[in-house]
Amino acid sequence: MNVKYFSPVLWIKLGAAALFAGYLYILIKIILFKFGDVNVSLLGRLMLKTAEQPANIVYRWQSANLTPLVSIRENVAGLPHMHDTFNLFGNIALFIPLGLFLGLFVGCRLSAVLFYALSISLALETAQLISAMGSFDVDDLILNTLGGAIGYGLFAGSGIARGRQTQAG
């Protein structure tokens, strides 16, 4: 197919898909690889080690934070220290684009955005648990989901969202 026959709408959709893929890459890079290089061979070695020693997952699960608001309270008490500030607000900020993307390009409702934000966050927290590239923290699920909701709120409050409602009505 010749490129000159692509419609402007298709170009916008392709651009949105590329932006979303880039966002997911950055999200994985930050959460799993802690801003380091995305090293797939390292991830493979860690997963192999976990498969060979599954008791390590049990140990990491036992040291995980499974009590809601524990880490959040600690981070709030530790403000304005850089680690606490970054952990608290960074977890929210990382998922704001997800809420924006889902509202803007997929047309999801708030309930779907909350579901997707929670699901993606849970997948990443579980990957940290299995790969030993971080620790599982239920408060990260709360903060990440809140970030998705804020992103959706920004979308819903925008002129774009109001324009879509006017066109649909």
N, C-alpha and C positions, 0 to 999 in steps of 0.2 A: 504494500500500500504506500502510495506517495504521501510524504509529509504535508504537502500543501493542501491535502483534502481533510486534514484533521480540523475539527471545529474548535472555536475558542473555548467552548465548554469542556471539550475533551482535554485541551491543554491545561485548563484550570484544575480538572480532576487529577490529571497526571502530576501536576505541580503539588497539589494537596497530598497526594499519595507519597510523593518523594519527601515532602516536609514531614509527614507522619512517620515514615520509615526512618528518617534522620533523627527525629525526636525519640523514637523507640531505641535506636542505637545509643544515643546519648544517655537515656535512662538506664539502660543495661550497663553502659560504661561506668556511670557514677555509682549505681547501687551495687553491682557485683564486683567491678574491678577497681572501685574507689579512686576514680580519676586516672588510673594507670592505663597502660596499653591493654587493648582487648586481646588477651592471649588465650586462644582457643586450645592450644596444646596444654597449657597449664590447667585450664578448666577440665580437659579430658583426663589429665593425670590425677587431679583431685577427685573426680568422679570415680575413676578406677580404684583409687585408694579407699573411697567410701564403700564401693562395692565389695572390696576385699575385707573391709573391717566395718561391717554395719553397726557394731556396737558404738562406734563413734557418733553416729546419728543420735542414738539414745542419750549419750552423754551431752551432746550439744542441745538436744531437746530439753534435758533436765536443767541446763543452764540458761535456757531461753526465758525471756520475759513474757509470761502468759497472763499476767494480771493487768487489766486495763488501767491506764493513767499513771502507772508507777514511773515509767521513763519520762512521761510528759511533766509530772510534778517535779522530778529531779532536774529536768532541763529548765523549767520555769524558775526553780530555786537557784539554779546556777547562772542565770542571766546576769550580766551581759558577756560572760566568758564565751570565747569563739566557738568551742566545741558544742556547748549547750545551745547557743544561738543557731549555729548551722544545723544541728540535729533537729531542733524544733521547727524552725522556719524553712529549712532546706527540704524536709520531707513534704511539707505543704507545697512549696514552690515547684518542686519537681513534677507534681501531678496537675498543676493548674493548666498547662498546655493540653493535657489529655481531655479535661472537661471542655476546653475551647474547641479542640479538634472534633470531639464527638458531637457537640452541639452544632458547630458550624458546617462540618462536611458530611456528617452522617445523619444529623437531624434527630439525635436521641433525646429522649425526655430525661428529666432529672433522675428518675428511678433507674433507668438504664445506665446513666453515667455513673451513679453510685455503685451499681453492680459491676460494671467494667473496671472502675478504679479499684474497687476492693479485690476483684479477681486478679488483675494484673499485679497489684501489690502483694497479694497472697502467693502468686506464682514466683515473684522475685524473692520474697522472704523465704519461701520453701527452697528455692535454688541456693540461697545463702546457707540455709541449714544443711542441705545435702552436700554442697561443695566445700563447706568450711571457709567460705569467702566472706564471712560476716556472721551475724547472729540473728536469730529469729526474735522479733519484738512485736507484740500485738499492738503497741502504741504506734509503730510505723504504719500498720494497717489503718489505724484511726486517722493519723495525720495525712497519709497519702489519699485516703478517701475524701477527707475534708478538702484537700487541694483540688481534687477532681470536681467537687461540688462548687468550690469558689470559681474555678474556671468556667463551669457551666453557668454560674450566676453572672459572671462577666459577659458571657455570650448572651444570656437571656435578657440582660439589661441593655444590650447594645441596640443600635438602630437596625442592624441586620436582622436580629430576631424579631423585632417589631415589624419590619418590612415583610418578613415571611408570614407572620400572622395575618397581616393585612391582605396579602395575596391569597392565602388559604381561605379567608373568610369571605 
